[in-house]
Amino acid sequence: MEFVLGGVSSMCAVLFTNPFDVLKTRQQLEGELIAKENLRQRAYKGLRQSLLTVVRTDGLRGLQKGLPAALLYQFSMNSVRLGTYQTAENLGWTRSTTRPALTPLLTFFWGGCSGLASAFASCPFYVVKTQLQAVTSGSYTARYQHHHRGTAAAFVSIYRQSGVRGLFRGCTATIARLAVGGSAQMSSFSACKEFFLQYDTFRQSIVLTALASSTVAGFFTSVLMSPCDVVTTRMTNQAVSATGKGLLYGNIFDCFVKVYRTEGLHGYYKGFVPMYLRVAPHTVLNLTFWEFFKGLYERYGRTNATA
């Protein structure tokens, strides 16, 4: 049940945050491996221009591109991530044996482990989601676009072209992304939650506690995860040879080096604003829904199970 609650809560959140994910993906792929001073035209410069570009070229529906794949990705990723972390917390593995308080190192460790496990479970869905979100009918400076007819067709097309390996394209970057993001998000969320629960106002409201804690967690997650997020997007969307080998990046280290050499540190934070506007509200909504559903389950589910 811990795994199901984590997955369902994230699916509820992504309904609201997917448009920012689309904007983030477009900004991260625009001007790929082109120095900033050599990039003459930018269709996705800034949040407002990016939003207008998507609406102008793809209509309002363009803001929800890749939504079915995003829902599958969020369920597979967060069911494993939140379920694993909650299980570790229930077993007392995030706390010291000498005192009941949370141990920052242990929460960081189990947050990373939960992110690592979720990366393997969700990688195929992330590949499909990214490739679908990157496609546009308008002017675009991405080096490559995968023109899939839909989510199911994308899975079939990728498998026929590259086999199972294609569905796990960029898996190492996905692992790094979710390990860093999971560690930052879960450790900061747990620490803030414990801090806020010292006060009566927060003890009386599950939702208020979750909102306050996840707002802080979203900030740390965005700052630490952005470089890995850019690299993951680039690796999963790159063109491949007939044998399924990436034509731009050989591996995660090659991608990090090439981005830095051509785009500098700025390249690692492309799409940061829409990423934060996605991650922070998504963290708030996801963890708030998670705490809410856990509260309902504790109140009604366990009671019915023991009745």
N, C-alpha and C positions, 0 to 999 in steps of 0.2 A: 504493500500500500504506500510506503514511503516513496517508492520509485514512481508510482502512478501519479501521486499528488504533485511531485516535482515536475513531471512532464505536462500535466494538464494546466498547471499554473503558468508555465512558460508559453503554452499555446494561447492562453487568454491574453498574455502580455503582447505577443508578437502581432496580434491583430491591430494594435495601436501604433506599434513602433516600426513595422516593416517599411513604410515610406522613407524613414530616415536611413534605413539600411540600404535602400535603393540609391539614395543620394550619396551615401558614403562609398558604395561600390563604384559608382560612376566617377566620383572625384579621385578615388585611388587609382583608377585605370587610365584616367586622362593624362596625356603627356608621359606615358610610360617610357622610362629610360631616355627622357629628353631633358636636358638642362633647363632650368627655369627661365633663364634669359633667352633661350632659343625657342621657347614656346610662344608663338605669336598670338594665336587665337585660343581662347578657352571658353568652351560652352558651359562649363560647370565651375565657374569662378564664384565662390561665395555661396552661402546657403540660399539666398533669394534667387540669384541667377540660376542656380542648379534646379531649384523647384520650378521656376518658369520654363526652363529648357525641357524638363521632363514632361510637363503638362502640355507644352506647345508641340512637342514632337510625338508623344505617345498618348496624350490625353490623360484625364484623371486616373484612368485604369493603370497607366504606367507607374503610378506611385505604389501600386500593390503588385508589381511584377514579381514573379517567383513566390507568391504567397503560399501555394500548396506545398512547395518544397521547403519553404521557411517554416511552416507549421510542423512538417515531418522532422526537419532538422532540430527545431526547438524541443519537440517531444523526446526524440532519441537522445539529444545531448543533455537536457536538464533532468530527464527522468533518471539517467545514470548518475549525473553529477550531484544533484541535490539528494537523490536517494542514497548514494554512497556516503556523502558527507553526513546526512542525518543518521544513518546507521552507525557510523563511527562515533557520532555525538551521543547516540543512545547507549552505546556500549562503554561510554566514558573514556574513549581514546583521545579526546581533545582536551582532557583535563589532567592535571598532575595527580599522582597517586597520594601525595602528601597533603593536598588541599583541593577543595572543590572548584576553585576558580579556573577559568579557561586559561590554557597556556598558549601564548601567541605563536610559539614555534610549532606546536602540535596542530593548531588550527590552520596555520599556513601550510604545513606538511600535508594534512588530510584534504585541504582545499585543492592543493596541487595534484594529489593522487586521484581525487574525484574528477578533476579536469582532464587528467591523463586518460582515465578509463572512458570518459565521455567522448574523447576525441576519436577513438577507434569506432565507437558505436555510431557516431554522427557524421563522419567524414564524407561518405557518399552523398548524403543529403546536402552537405555544405557545397560540394563541387557543383551539383545540379543547381542549387539556389543561386550561387554566384554567377554561373554562366547564363542563367535566365535573366537575372537582374541587369547584366551588362549589355544585353541586346537592346538596340534602339533603332528606330527608322529614320532618325534625324542625323544631323552633323555630329560626328563623334571622333575623338582622337585616340580611342583605344586601339592597340595594335591588332587585336583579333576579337571577333565575335562569333559565338557558336549559335547558329540559328536552329534551335530545337523547336518543334511544334508544340511542345507542352512538357509537363513534368515526367509523365510516363515515357514519352518519346525520347526525352533526354537520357533517361536511364538506359533505354535500349540502344540508342545511338552511341553512347559512351562505351557501353559494354562491347558492342560489335566492333568498334574501332580499336579499343585498347584492352578489352577484357576486364577482369576484376581490378587489375592494376590501375586502369583509368578511373575507376570509381574511388580509388584511394589516392588520387593525384594530389600532391602537396600535403600528404598525411603528416610528415615531419613538422611542417609549419603549423598545421592544425593542432598537433600535440603541444608545440611550444605556446601557441596562442591560448589554448584552453588551460594549460598548466599554469601559465602566468596569470591569466584572467581568473581562473578558479581560486588560486592562492590569494590573490589580492581581494577578490570579492567576498569569499566566504570568511576569511580571517578578519577583515575589517567589519563585515556585517555582524559576525558573532561578538566581536569585541565591543562594538557600538551598542548592540542589543543588550549586552550585560551591563554596560554603563548606564543606559537610559532606564533600565529596569530598577535602578536604585531609587527612582523618584515615583511617587504615588500616581502622578498624572499618566505616566507611561504604563505602569502596572495595571491600570484600569482599562487600557485600550490596546488590544493586539495590533490593530491597524495603524494607530499612531506610532507605536514602537517600531513596526516594520517600515513605515514611511521614513521616519527619521534615520533609522539605521541604514536602510538601503540607499538613501540619498548620499550619504557619506561613502558607502561602498561603491556606488556608481562612479564617483569622482576618481578614486584610486584605481579602479578597474580601467577606466578610459585612458588615464595617463600611462600606466604601465603596459597595457595591452596593444596600444596603437601600432608600434613598429612591427610586432608579430602579425597584427591584423592586416597591415598593408602587404606584407610578404605572402601571407596565406592567400589573399585575393589575387595577387599577381601570379602565383604558382598554379592555382586552380583554374585560372582563366586563360593561361598561355596556350598558344597553338602547339600541336604535337606532330611528330613525324608519323609515317605509316606504321612504325613499330611502337608508337605510343610514347616516344621520348620527347620531353619538353624541348622546344626550339629556342627558348630564351634563357631558361634557368635550369641548371643541372641538378641543383639541390638547394636546401634552405640557406646554406652559407654563401653559395654563389649568388643567390638572389639578394641577400643582405649587402654583399660587397658591391654588386652592380648598381643597386639603388643608391647607395651612398656615393659611389664614384660619379654618377651622372646627375643625381638630384640632390645630393647632400643630406644633411639631417632633416631638411624640410620634407624630403621624400618619405621619410618614416611617419610623418604626421599629416600626410595628405588625407583629406576627408575627416580630420579630427573633430571639427564642429558637428557635422551630422552624426559622427560616431558617438560623441558625447551625448547629443540630443537623442540618440537611440539607446545607448547603453545605460545612461542614468535613469530615464523613465522606464526602460525595460527592466532594469534592476529593481527600481521601486515597485513597478507593477508585478513583476515576477515573484519577488520575495514577499511582497504584501499578499498576493494571491496565495502563495505557498503557506504563509503563516495563517491566513484565513481558513484555507482548506484543512490545514492540520488542526486548527481549533475546532472546526466542525466535526472532523473525524474523532478527535478526542472526546467531544461532547456527545456525539450521537453514534458514530461507528463502533467504538469500543464498548459503549453501553449496550448496544444491540447484540454485539458479539458475545457478551458475557451473560446476556439475559436468558 
